[in-house]
Amino acid sequence: MSRSRRSVLASLGAGALTAGCVGLPSSADSVSLLLNWTPNGLHVPYYAARAQGFYEDEGITVSEIRGGDGSDFAARQAGLGNATFAVTSSDQVLLTNGGGVAVSSVGVMMQRTPTVVFATRESLGEPLDDPQQLAGTRIGTGPGMVRKLTELYLEAVGVREEVELVDAGYNTVQRLLEGDVDAAGGVFGDAIDARYQGATVDSLQVASAVPAYGHLLATAPDYAAANPETVRAFLRGTARGAAWATNNPEAGVDAVVEANESLAEVREQTRATWERMAESHVVGPAVESHGWGWHESDPWTTVADALRAADSGEVADPAAVWTNEYLDTDDEYVGGYAEEVS
């Protein structure tokens, strides 16, 4: 049970307990979570929290964790109320709201975008440790936000005009391994995939030059307004699951693999993905200053500007699609997250 929940229970006293916990979600509260994609190492915190009973400790039941069909689908389904919560991304929250379906980000799981520029020693001919090495190369990327963020990174480090960007479709890793491109823009899971196919891979993190988020947790604003304690409980349980799985990575991976038997064949890769996420993407300055899940405006503005520049559709006001209201910073796993995993 979290510190904040214990303190609330203590302040209510035994009489309040027998009458029901005022201000806390009912133990019968049941919520669902829609992932942005098929379950993988990036989703360890939710499975760990459910397996360890952390959601139940907060008075809620996560009745279903369901694989999804992209961040766009996840954001829309949460906004429509077909899933209580969804794992999605800032670009899709902005576009979904712009398209007329209200959905709000209530917590940031990944403070740093997972987008990377990566190369193999074979493709580049040397270890990649400086973005200036990319000058004169052909870089393949897939579509969507990965391409936009890759381009922003190349501009930020001053080599965009010296690079040929190639549309690699959804085969970025294979195009790189086959020598069709010299480097690739993708997510760190792509780089891990290439490594597990036998390549020696080096990566540059786009987040080092471009402020942008990775996975977010979203819900319908009307649902959050009507069920604020349930939202807070879900976020507390998730933060605790992330912290526990960071400190117990093997057991954390057990949770996602046991719930999704197909991952047993790629267990080692699943663990590598989770460990990379936990070590480099969940904690950042905002988490150290305020706590797990904290939003700041700059990453939202970066993505909104990129979407508008690319004429990606109607983009909502970036200040209107996120909130820190439901992050319980008095909780040891939210406000104290950085200390819990250090």
C-alpha positions in Angstrom: 0.0 0.0 0.0 1.4 3.4 -0.9 2.4 6.0 1.7 -0.3 8.5 0.6 -3.0 5.8 0.7 -1.9 4.7 4.2 -1.9 8.2 5.4 -5.4 8.9 4.1 -6.7 5.7 5.7 -5.1 6.6 9.0 -6.6 10.1 9.0 -10.1 8.7 8.3 -10.0 6.5 11.3 -11.8 3.2 12.1 -15.3 4.7 11.9 -14.7 5.9 8.4 -13.2 2.6 7.3 -16.4 0.7 8.4 -18.5 3.2 6.5 -16.4 3.1 3.3 -13.3 5.0 2.4 -14.4 8.5 1.4 -12.3 10.0 -1.4 -10.8 6.7 -2.4 -11.8 4.4 -5.2 -14.1 1.6 -4.3 -12.5 -1.8 -4.2 -15.0 -2.8 -6.9 -13.6 -0.1 -9.3 -12.6 -2.0 -12.5 -10.6 -0.3 -15.3 -9.1 -1.5 -18.6 -5.8 -0.6 -20.3 -5.3 -0.6 -24.0 -1.7 -0.8 -25.1 -0.4 1.0 -28.2 0.9 -2.2 -29.7 1.2 -5.9 -29.1 2.7 -6.5 -25.6 6.4 -6.2 -25.3 9.2 -5.1 -23.0 8.0 -1.5 -23.1 4.8 -2.6 -21.3 6.5 -4.3 -18.3 5.3 -1.8 -15.7 1.6 -2.5 -16.2 1.9 -6.3 -16.1 4.2 -6.1 -13.1 1.8 -3.8 -11.2 -1.1 -6.2 -11.9 0.9 -9.3 -11.0 2.2 -7.9 -7.8 -1.2 -6.6 -6.7 -0.2 -3.0 -6.7 -3.5 -1.9 -8.4 -5.5 -3.8 -5.8 -3.5 -2.2 -3.0 -4.8 1.1 -4.5 -8.4 -0.1 -4.5 -8.9 -0.8 -8.2 -8.8 -3.8 -10.5 -7.2 -3.7 -13.9 -9.6 -6.2 -15.5 -7.9 -6.2 -18.9 -4.6 -5.3 -20.5 -5.2 -5.5 -24.2 -2.8 -5.3 -27.1 -3.5 -2.4 -29.5 -3.2 -1.3 -33.1 -1.0 1.8 -32.9 -0.9 4.9 -30.7 -3.5 6.6 -32.9 -6.0 3.8 -32.3 -5.2 3.7 -28.6 -5.7 7.5 -28.1 -9.0 7.4 -30.0 -10.4 4.4 -28.1 -9.6 6.0 -24.8 -11.2 9.3 -25.9 -14.3 7.4 -27.0 -14.5 5.5 -23.7 -13.9 2.1 -25.2 -10.9 1.7 -22.9 -10.4 3.4 -19.5 -6.8 4.1 -20.1 -4.5 3.9 -23.1 -0.8 3.8 -23.8 -0.3 6.3 -26.6 2.0 9.2 -27.7 2.0 13.0 -27.7 1.5 13.3 -31.4 -1.6 11.1 -31.4 -3.1 12.9 -28.4 -2.7 16.2 -30.3 -4.1 14.8 -33.5 -7.0 13.0 -31.8 -8.1 16.1 -30.0 -7.6 18.1 -33.2 -9.9 15.6 -34.9 -12.7 16.2 -32.4 -12.3 13.3 -29.9 -11.2 14.6 -26.5 -8.5 12.7 -24.8 -6.1 13.8 -22.1 -2.6 12.7 -21.1 -2.6 12.1 -17.4 0.9 10.8 -17.0 4.2 10.4 -18.9 5.7 6.9 -18.8 8.7 7.8 -21.0 10.2 11.3 -20.4 12.6 10.8 -23.3 11.5 9.8 -26.8 12.6 6.3 -27.7 13.7 7.6 -31.1 17.3 7.0 -32.0 19.6 7.2 -35.0 21.6 4.0 -35.2 24.1 2.3 -37.3 26.0 -1.0 -37.5 29.8 -1.2 -37.5 29.5 -2.8 -40.9 27.2 -0.1 -42.4 29.2 2.9 -41.1 32.6 1.4 -41.0 33.3 2.6 -37.5 31.6 3.1 -34.1 28.9 5.8 -34.2 29.5 8.2 -31.2 29.2 11.6 -32.8 26.4 12.9 -35.0 28.9 14.6 -37.2 29.8 11.2 -38.5 26.4 11.1 -40.2 27.4 13.8 -42.7 27.4 12.3 -46.2 25.4 9.2 -45.3 22.0 7.8 -46.4 19.7 7.4 -43.4 16.6 5.3 -43.7 13.5 6.0 -41.6 10.0 4.8 -41.4 6.9 7.1 -41.6 5.3 9.2 -39.0 6.7 10.8 -35.9 9.9 8.8 -36.0 10.8 10.4 -39.3 9.9 13.9 -38.0 11.9 13.5 -34.9 14.9 12.1 -36.8 14.8 15.1 -39.1 14.6 17.5 -36.1 17.6 15.8 -34.5 19.6 16.1 -37.7 18.7 19.8 -37.9 19.6 20.3 -34.3 23.1 18.8 -34.6 23.7 20.6 -37.9 24.0 17.8 -40.4 20.5 17.8 -42.0 21.8 19.3 -45.3 24.5 16.8 -45.5 22.3 13.7 -45.1 20.1 11.9 -47.6 16.9 10.8 -45.9 15.5 7.6 -47.4 12.0 6.3 -46.9 12.5 2.8 -45.5 8.9 2.0 -44.9 8.4 -0.5 -42.1 11.6 -2.4 -43.0 14.2 0.0 -41.5 16.2 -2.6 -39.6 16.4 -5.0 -42.6 17.3 -2.2 -45.0 20.1 -1.3 -42.7 21.3 -4.9 -42.2 21.2 -5.4 -46.0 23.4 -2.4 -46.6 20.7 -0.3 -48.4 21.3 2.6 -46.0 24.3 3.7 -43.9 22.3 4.4 -40.8 18.7 4.4 -39.6 16.2 6.5 -37.7 14.0 4.3 -35.5 13.2 3.5 -31.9 15.7 1.9 -29.5 13.8 -1.4 -29.9 14.8 -1.4 -33.5 18.5 -1.1 -32.6 18.1 -3.9 -30.1 16.4 -6.0 -32.8 19.4 -5.4 -35.1 21.8 -6.4 -32.3 19.9 -9.7 -31.7 20.2 -10.4 -35.4 24.0 -10.4 -35.0 25.0 -6.9 -35.8 27.2 -4.6 -33.6 25.1 -1.5 -33.2 25.7 2.0 -31.9 23.0 4.6 -31.3 22.6 8.3 -30.8 19.6 9.4 -28.7 17.4 11.9 -30.4 16.3 13.1 -26.9 19.8 14.5 -26.4 18.9 17.4 -28.8 15.1 17.3 -29.2 12.7 17.5 -26.2 9.9 14.9 -26.9 8.1 12.3 -24.9 7.7 8.6 -25.5 4.8 6.6 -24.1 2.0 8.5 -22.3 -1.1 7.3 -20.3 -4.3 8.9 -21.5 -8.0 8.8 -20.7 -11.1 10.7 -21.6 -11.3 14.0 -19.8 -14.9 13.5 -18.7 -13.9 10.1 -17.2 -11.1 11.7 -15.2 -13.2 14.5 -14.0 -15.9 12.1 -12.8 -13.4 9.5 -11.3 -10.4 11.5 -10.1 -9.5 9.1 -7.3 -9.6 6.1 -9.7 -7.2 7.9 -12.1 -4.9 8.8 -9.2 -5.0 5.2 -8.0 -4.2 3.8 -11.4 -1.2 6.2 -11.8 0.1 5.3 -8.3 -0.1 1.6 -9.0 1.6 2.1 -12.4 4.4 4.1 -10.9 5.0 1.5 -8.2 5.0 -1.2 -10.9 7.6 0.7 -12.9 9.8 1.2 -9.9 9.5 -2.4 -8.7 10.3 -3.8 -12.2 13.3 -1.4 -12.5 14.7 -2.9 -9.3 13.6 -6.4 -10.2 14.0 -6.7 -14.0 13.9 -10.4 -14.2 10.7 -10.7 -12.2 9.3 -7.8 -14.1 9.9 -9.5 -17.4 8.3 -12.7 -15.9 5.1 -10.8 -15.5 4.7 -9.8 -19.1 6.0 -13.1 -20.4 3.6 -15.1 -18.2 0.7 -13.1 -19.5 1.8 -13.3 -23.1 3.3 -16.7 -23.9 4.5 -15.8 -27.3 7.1 -13.5 -25.7 8.9 -16.6 -24.2 10.7 -17.0 -27.5 12.1 -13.5 -27.3 12.5 -13.3 -23.6 16.1 -12.0 -23.7 15.2 -9.3 -26.1 12.2 -8.4 -24.1 14.4 -7.9 -21.0 16.9 -5.8 -23.0 14.1 -3.6 -24.2 12.7 -3.1 -20.7 16.1 -2.4 -19.1 17.0 0.2 -21.8 13.6 1.9 -21.2 14.0 1.8 -17.4 17.6 3.1 -17.4 17.4 5.8 -20.0 13.8 6.9 -20.6 11.5 6.9 -17.6 13.5 9.3 -15.3 14.4 12.8 -16.4 14.8 16.2 -14.8 11.0 16.6 -14.4 10.8 13.3 -12.5 13.7 14.3 -10.3 12.1 17.6 -9.6 8.4 16.7 -9.3 7.9 13.0 -9.6 7.0 10.1 -11.9 4.7 11.0 -14.8 5.2 14.7 -14.7 4.4 16.8 -17.8 6.2 19.9 -19.0 5.2 22.2 -21.9 8.3 22.1 -24.1 8.0 18.5 -25.4 4.4 19.1 -26.3 5.3 22.3 -28.2 8.1 20.6 -30.0 5.8 17.9 -31.3 2.9 20.2 -32.1 5.2 22.5 -34.1 6.6 19.4 -36.0 3.1 18.2 -36.8 2.0 21.6 -38.1 5.1 22.0 -40.2 4.4 18.6 -41.8 0.8 19.5 -42.4 -0.2 16.4 -40.5 -3.8 17.4 -39.9 -5.6 19.5 -37.3 -3.4 19.9 -34.3 -4.9 20.7 -30.9 -3.5 23.4 -28.6 -0.6 21.6 -26.9 -1.4 23.4 -23.6 -4.9 21.9 -23.5 -4.3 18.2 -23.8 -2.4 17.2 -20.7 -2.6 17.6 -17.0 -0.6 16.9 -13.8 -3.7 17.1 -11.7 -4.0 13.4 -11.1 -0.3 12.8 -10.1 -0.1 12.2 -6.4 3.3 13.7 -5.6 2.9 12.8 -1.9 3.1 9.1 -2.9 6.4 7.5 -2.4 6.4 5.9 -5.9 5.2 9.0 -7.7 6.9 12.0 -5.9 9.8 9.8 -4.7 10.2 7.8 -7.9 13.8 8.9 -8.7 14.9 7.8 -5.2 13.1 4.5 -5.4 15.1 3.5 -8.5 18.4 5.0 -7.8 
